[in-house]
Amino acid sequence: MKHFANRPDLPGIRYRVSGSSKTASHEMYAMQSTELIRQFLHDRLGAAPEAVVPDALLADLGVDSLMLAELMFEAEDRLGISIDSSVAIPKSVGEMVKLIDSLRAAKASAS
């Protein structure tokens, strides 16, 4: 079974992901999600990339409610997901990664 994923750094480009284990797919999603968040916070807020780790609180990185909305819109645009306004507001980088990854997994299983 072949798995394909979008390249967030190259919109519209898909590449084959080797291996079929859910763990490998989850790790790939988490890496892409974390990197998207890391890059976004570095570009917008000047956050040090090494500070953007799962346990880091978004507020401690300078993320206010407006910046969180922008981050969610960025994830939607770059990853082709839809984040419902009724979801629990993520407080940490790890919670944001889990939210993004769960939506990406749901989208992948629906297609």
Stockholm file with secondary structure:
# STOCKHOLM 1.0

chainA/1-111         MKHFANRPDLPGIRYRVSGSSKTASHEMYAMQSTELIRQFLHDRLGAAPEAVVPDALLADLGVDSLMLAELMFEAEDRLGISIDSSVAIPKSVGEMVKLIDSLRAAKASAS
#=GR chainA/1-111 SS CCEEEEETTEEEEEEEECCCCHHHHHHHHHHHHHHHHHHHHHHHHCCCGGGCCTTCBTGGGTCCHHHHHHHHHHHHHHHTCCCCTTSCCCCBHHHHHHHHHHHHHHHHHHC
#=GC SS_cons         CCEEEEETTEEEEEEEECCCCHHHHHHHHHHHHHHHHHHHHHHHHCCCGGGCCTTCBTGGGTCCHHHHHHHHHHHHHHHTCCCCTTSCCCCBHHHHHHHHHHHHHHHHHHC
//
